[in-house]
Amino acid sequence: MKLERLTEENVESIAGKRIVCYGRSESYLRELCARFPLQDRLWGIIDDNKRNQGELLFCGRRLPVVDSSGLSRINWEENILLITDGYYKEGYETLCRNKCVADHLKIIYYFANQDTEYELAYRERYQTHALENIIIFRSGPQSSIYVKGMDFSDNARALFEYMLAEGYNERYQLIWLVKNPQDFGMWRRYKNVDFLSFDWAVSENREERDRYFHALCLAKYIFFTDAYGFARNCRPDQTRVQLWHGCGFKTRVNFVHCEKRYEYTTVISETYSKIHQDVYGLRADQMLVTGYAKQDWLFHPIGNWLELSGIAKAKKYIFWLPTFRAAKTGLDHLNEYDVKGQTGLPVVHTYEELSQLDGILQSYNIVLVLKLHPFQDRKKIGSVEGGNIVVLDNERLADLDIQINQLLGHADALISDYSSAAVDYLLLDRPIGFTLDDVEEYAESRGFVFPDIKEWLPGKELFSFEDFCCFVREIGEDVDSTGDKRKALKKKMHRYGDGNNCKRIVEMLGL
């Protein structure tokens, strides 16, 4: 059995046969059918990701999407198998292990979309070139899910700033892949620092494509915090590092096996090393137990934060970071569910409760800073700002060019739910409260990495509005009711707590 690219020539050789696609991707199918008139011959889709299964309405037809067991029910005399996924090499290896496919097919086809075609051409051009002293950085999700500010943030941003401060740009060219390079002109004053657009991967402008693929094909190191598909065809001598964005409590919904998709990933402890090996299908030797780069910011918060953010001076500050439930338009597939109530917030459901909470905050001279998740649909949150309650959304922080971990060092306490921000904040050994009014519903819809989530929550459990208010009063009165549990879990969840994670990452990689 061999893998063969779908071309004009072999499209004619498979005339009359129906097409079974491997991998659900509507964008791939659209591009496939724009190049080849095959929409009427599509039989269905094989995809082992449960979230992708069911039906796909495409070109007026309902295509069934089933798991690999469906391969045994197909008449291979009348059908061909076509991989419609950027990871076509992985798909081919998986299919070769499927007996019913191996016994009946001599050829498995794959469709190369424009992005893949361009990259394959550039990879061939540079295959004999020596790698150059180039380090690529990228943060945020895939390019189709653009959220302002997320493309220059998180662990990749923290590691980049550390390298810049330590003079790594004297030896390496530090290149960022972002949405709009023109927005980062101020950084180009630094030697060997450049910004390219990840959209240039499919640009019709030859000069833009040349710059993008020269960096991608010849970089020695590639760091990213989420999206990694852009680096799927790297050479064996290129090192890809998934910095990720948090070790938290939620399990991964869209699981894929990542062992061959990057060489290393950073984690914060042996506990999370085992979790990530299981969730992402990684080997033990791929785990770098260094701590997360952005956790270093917690120990060095920005100094003029009140002036920058416009937050009033107070005796104490509590930050509240709820996990999103209803995502922004275009990110609907990430939705968990809508929070019921007037405010759109967990636990504090009505404006009357919000007013009571504000009264308690004012009585203790505490400001509650509500920081919304970057994916949160702001329209789902009511008019909750006022008095001693301040709302910081993603757009505002992006305009200020402030990362949340650069602020959390000023927080006297944190309220979260299942966010990894709480695990980061644990390093500061300050009180944490967890809103758990939907813990059972969340366990069913998303799930947790720990079998008994409550045993692993390093803080006070807040099931009701009364619990929430009680926690605020504790902070106002300097009561730390869960300090012992927090300290015990800190030892299990973190190996380090010294603010030197970036240093460990570059040293462990031998830069």
Stockholm file with secondary structure:
# STOCKHOLM 1.0

chainA/1-511         MKLERLTEENVESIAGKRIVCYGRSESYLRELCARFPLQDRLWGIIDDNKRNQGELLFCGRRLPVVDSSGLSRINWEENILLITDGYYKEGYETLCRNKCVADHLKIIYYFANQDTEYELAYRERYQTHALENIIIFRSGPQSSIYVKGMDFSDNARALFEYMLAEGYNERYQLIWLVKNPQDFGMWRRYKNVDFLSFDWAVSENREERDRYFHALCLAKYIFFTDAYGFARNCRPDQTRVQLWHGCGFKTRVNFVHCEKRYEYTTVISETYSKIHQDVYGLRADQMLVTGYAKQDWLFHPIGNWLELSGIAKAKKYIFWLPTFRAAKTGLDHLNEYDVKGQTGLPVVHTYEELSQLDGILQSYNIVLVLKLHPFQDRKKIGSVEGGNIVVLDNERLADLDIQINQLLGHADALISDYSSAAVDYLLLDRPIGFTLDDVEEYAESRGFVFPDIKEWLPGKELFSFEDFCCFVREIGEDVDSTGDKRKALKKKMHRYGDGNNCKRIVEMLGL
#=GR chainA/1-511 SS CEEEECCHHHHHHTTTCEEEEESCCHHHHHHHHHHSCCGGGEEEEECCCGGGCEEEEETTEEEEEECGGGGGGCCTTTEEEEECSSCHHHHHHHHHTCHHHHTTCSEEEECCCHHHHHHHHHHHHHTTSCCEEEEEEECSSCTTSCCTTGGGCHHHHHHHHHHHHTTGGGTSEEEEEESCGGGGGGGGGSTTEEEEEGGGGGCSCHHHHHHHHHHHHHEEEEEESSCCGGGTTCCTTSEEEECCSCCCSBCCSSCCCCTTTCSEEEESSHHHHHHHHHHHTCCGGGEEESCCGGGGGGGSCCTTHHHHHTCCCCSEEEEECCCCSSBCTTCGGGCCCCCCSSSCSSSCCSHHHHHHHHHHHHHTTEEEEEECCTTBCGGGSCSCCBTTEEEECHHHHHHHTCCTHHHHTTCSEEEESSCHHHHHHGGGCCCEEEECTTHHHHHHHTCBSSSSGGGGCCSEEECSHHHHHHHHHHHHTTCCTTHHHHHHHHHHHCSCCSSCHHHHHHHHHTC
#=GC SS_cons         CEEEECCHHHHHHTTTCEEEEESCCHHHHHHHHHHSCCGGGEEEEECCCGGGCEEEEETTEEEEEECGGGGGGCCTTTEEEEECSSCHHHHHHHHHTCHHHHTTCSEEEECCCHHHHHHHHHHHHHTTSCCEEEEEEECSSCTTSCCTTGGGCHHHHHHHHHHHHTTGGGTSEEEEEESCGGGGGGGGGSTTEEEEEGGGGGCSCHHHHHHHHHHHHHEEEEEESSCCGGGTTCCTTSEEEECCSCCCSBCCSSCCCCTTTCSEEEESSHHHHHHHHHHHTCCGGGEEESCCGGGGGGGSCCTTHHHHHTCCCCSEEEEECCCCSSBCTTCGGGCCCCCCSSSCSSSCCSHHHHHHHHHHHHHTTEEEEEECCTTBCGGGSCSCCBTTEEEECHHHHHHHTCCTHHHHTTCSEEEESSCHHHHHHGGGCCCEEEECTTHHHHHHHTCBSSSSGGGGCCSEEECSHHHHHHHHHHHHTTCCTTHHHHHHHHHHHCSCCSSCHHHHHHHHHTC
//
